[in-house]
Amino acid sequence: MLDVGFPDIDLWIMTFAGIAAILIAIWGRGPILAGGLGFLAGMVFYVTHLSWSGLYLGPLPWIALATLQAIIFAAGCVAISLLTNWLPRLLRSKAALLVLMPLLVAGLWTGREEFAGRWPYGGFAWGRVALAQSQSPFAEAVSWIGVSGLSFIMVWIVATCIVLAAEARLRNLPGVVVLVAITVLAATVPTWPTTSRQPVTIAAVQGNGPAGYFATHEIGDVLTAQLEETRSALGNAAESGRTVDLIVWPEDGADLDPLQNPTSRARIDQVIEQTGGTPLVFGTITERDGRYFNSSILWERGIGPTDLYDKKRPVPFGEFVPDRAFWSQLAPDLIGLVGRDYTPGTRDGILNTGGVAYGSAICFDIADDTVMRTLVEDGAQVILAQSNNADFGRTDESLQQLAIARLRAIESGRDLVNISTVGTSAIITATGETRNELTAFEPGTMITQVTPRDGTTAGIVLGPVVSAVTLIVAPSVTLAIGLLLLIRSRRAPITAERDLLTGQE
């Protein structure tokens, strides 16, 4: 049910059904049974949801990643089962339970998502329930409460329904009114307004070059594909009177570093001249001071590189191997495929040209709350989401990433250019509308007006607050409840069975 809510099936309502099925299964259970059920649910979900991760590297990393996520998922289920056992014993008031139980259950679920997105080695934020809502009526809510806030609201809605159904068979009129009001508000709230500036025209180029890790090609073939499509789409732009303010290529669009390779530099200079001197932003791997970076470079006519962003969150076991000596002993062949470790960048992601501040987000940056929030705080007016999805073929990965990008556009209140080497590529407005898109695995160019925007949405401000509260406060309150019950049991041991919701014998 959970996976069906995500692309490519994208039946978002099923996400709520999946949350309900899991919560009902673990509600009031003992921690061992809840942990087992949670692990089973987590494995089924993540093995399905992340099947793309085993396309080229085989089942070992795929199953290892799914298993780790399932263990964290199980831990979250144990916490929820303890809460649903403990809270009714502490509180006898049905009204108090109706208020506190859904809040704490939603806090624990969202806190578990936050933890998985941070640990280990920086975490893996894929699979958060909010990320299934990019096409749903709830998508606009992220501009008010952030991605974490939407996850919280979704689980709160389901948990409230469960409590109401068990407590009063939905006869609690005030509770039902509050539930319906908040659900309708979350589903109908408009996007947070931001200030529009003068539109600019962007040409986003999908060269469809052989960009996969195991693709048969010569170094420089990806650059050639990008150059050919750029010339084809924009070579006569000046003659036709069409003005383009910026050309954008994807991550690794130049597989020959022009900072080091004179031929690559000359070819990029040449295509900029042929397109009327339009500035170009492109991804490449740079080597500086003996360290490697996954970089996005702003290149301008007659100057060359004028600004640069290095990816701040390289992907563990994809772009670097943490604790390489240890993991090499367990899987030397797989670890050996990651031949070099990329260094995390320290520069800001803002690339300024033509009076517009473009915020660069490279591939999995799009899933990182902190990276995306920082772009807006640093002044990004348009977001450039550059990726290379070639290694995932025609799986759901690029569609899942595009769904995340759509939510980021809404959350940040910024138009967003999602450009990949092979797709899925699309230009999305600050309200989540798809302005332009390309067919995957075909060369193409999107020449589209986007609107630079200023201002900070409530989602950018409140997102980290929700994260902190769910990650720290919800587990702390649950532990405090357990301690209070322990103190009480030592004074007057509980020997009778108690009602699930009221705590009465």
NORTAZI-V190674 format. One record per residue. OMEGA is omega in whole degrees, -180 to 180 (NA if undefined). Layout:
OMEGA ; OMEGA
This chain:
-179 ; -176 ; 179 ; 178 ; -177 ; 173 ; 17 ; 178 ; 169 ; 177 ; -166 ; -177 ; -179 ; 176 ; 178 ; 178 ; 179 ; 177 ; -179 ; -179 ; -179 ; -179 ; 179 ; -179 ; -174 ; -174 ; 178 ; 179 ; 171 ; -175 ; -179 ; 179 ; 179 ; 178 ; 178 ; 177 ; 179 ; 179 ; 179 ; 179 ; -180 ; 180 ; -180 ; -179 ; -172 ; 176 ; 178 ; -173 ; -176 ; -177 ; 179 ; -176 ; 179 ; -174 ; -176 ; -175 ; 177 ; -171 ; -173 ; 179 ; 178 ; -178 ; 179 ; 179 ; -180 ; -179 ; 178 ; 180 ; 179 ; 177 ; 178 ; 177 ; 179 ; 178 ; 177 ; 179 ; 177 ; 180 ; 180 ; 179 ; 177 ; 179 ; -177 ; 171 ; -171 ; -171 ; 178 ; 178 ; -178 ; -176 ; 177 ; -178 ; 177 ; 180 ; 179 ; 178 ; -180 ; 179 ; -170 ; -174 ; 180 ; 179 ; -178 ; 176 ; 178 ; 178 ; 179 ; 179 ; -179 ; 176 ; 176 ; 176 ; 179 ; 180 ; -180 ; 178 ; -178 ; -174 ; -8 ; 176 ; 180 ; 173 ; -179 ; -169 ; 179 ; 173 ; 175 ; -172 ; 179 ; -176 ; 176 ; -171 ; -175 ; -180 ; -175 ; 176 ; -178 ; -174 ; -176 ; -179 ; -179 ; 178 ; 179 ; -172 ; 179 ; -180 ; 179 ; 179 ; 178 ; 174 ; -180 ; -178 ; -180 ; -179 ; 177 ; 179 ; -179 ; -179 ; 177 ; 176 ; -180 ; -180 ; 179 ; -179 ; -178 ; -172 ; -173 ; -178 ; 177 ; 177 ; 179 ; -173 ; 179 ; 180 ; 179 ; 180 ; 179 ; 180 ; -178 ; -178 ; -178 ; 178 ; 179 ; 179 ; -179 ; -177 ; -175 ; -178 ; 178 ; 178 ; 178 ; -176 ; 172 ; -174 ; -178 ; 174 ; 179 ; -180 ; 175 ; -180 ; -179 ; 173 ; 180 ; -169 ; 174 ; -173 ; -178 ; 177 ; -179 ; -170 ; -180 ; -177 ; -177 ; -180 ; 178 ; -179 ; 174 ; 177 ; -177 ; -179 ; 179 ; 177 ; 180 ; 179 ; 179 ; 180 ; -178 ; 180 ; 179 ; 177 ; -179 ; -175 ; -170 ; -175 ; -179 ; -176 ; -178 ; -179 ; -178 ; -179 ; -179 ; -179 ; 176 ; -176 ; -178 ; 172 ; -180 ; 172 ; -178 ; 170 ; 180 ; 177 ; 174 ; -178 ; 167 ; -175 ; -179 ; 175 ; -178 ; -172 ; -177 ; -180 ; 178 ; 179 ; -178 ; -179 ; 178 ; 176 ; -177 ; -177 ; 176 ; 176 ; -177 ; 180 ; 174 ; 177 ; -179 ; 176 ; -177 ; 170 ; -178 ; 177 ; 176 ; 175 ; -180 ; 175 ; -179 ; 180 ; 177 ; 179 ; -180 ; 179 ; 169 ; -165 ; 170 ; -172 ; 170 ; -175 ; -176 ; -175 ; 176 ; -178 ; -173 ; -177 ; 178 ; 177 ; -173 ; 174 ; 175 ; -178 ; -175 ; -176 ; 175 ; -175 ; 178 ; -179 ; 173 ; 179 ; 171 ; 180 ; 175 ; -180 ; -173 ; -177 ; -180 ; -175 ; 178 ; 178 ; -177 ; -177 ; -173 ; -178 ; -180 ; -179 ; 180 ; 178 ; 177 ; -170 ; -179 ; -178 ; 177 ; -179 ; 176 ; -180 ; 179 ; -180 ; 176 ; -176 ; -176 ; 176 ; -175 ; 173 ; 178 ; 180 ; 180 ; 177 ; 179 ; 179 ; -177 ; 174 ; -174 ; 173 ; -174 ; 170 ; -174 ; -179 ; -175 ; -178 ; -175 ; -180 ; -177 ; 178 ; -179 ; 177 ; -180 ; 180 ; 179 ; 173 ; 179 ; 178 ; 174 ; -180 ; 175 ; -180 ; -175 ; -178 ; 173 ; -176 ; -172 ; -177 ; -178 ; 172 ; -178 ; 178 ; -179 ; -171 ; -176 ; 177 ; 176 ; -180 ; 178 ; 177 ; 177 ; -180 ; 179 ; 178 ; 179 ; 177 ; -180 ; -178 ; -176 ; -175 ; -177 ; 168 ; -173 ; 177 ; 179 ; -175 ; -178 ; 176 ; -175 ; -176 ; 10 ; -177 ; -180 ; 174 ; -171 ; 179 ; -180 ; 177 ; 178 ; 180 ; 175 ; -177 ; -179 ; 177 ; -178 ; 174 ; -180 ; 177 ; 169 ; 176 ; -180 ; -179 ; 174 ; 176 ; -166 ; 172 ; 172 ; -176 ; 172 ; -176 ; 175 ; 178 ; -177 ; 179 ; 175 ; 179 ; 178 ; -179 ; -174 ; -179 ; 179 ; 177 ; 177 ; 179 ; -178 ; -178 ; -178 ; -178 ; -174 ; -171 ; -177 ; 177 ; -180 ; 178 ; 178 ; 177 ; 179 ; 177 ; 178 ; 179 ; 178 ; 178 ; 178 ; 178 ; -180 ; -177 ; 178 ; 177 ; -179 ; -175 ; 178 ; -177 ; -176 ; 172 ; -178 ; 177 ; -175 ; -173 ; -173 ; -177 ; -179 ; 179 ; NA
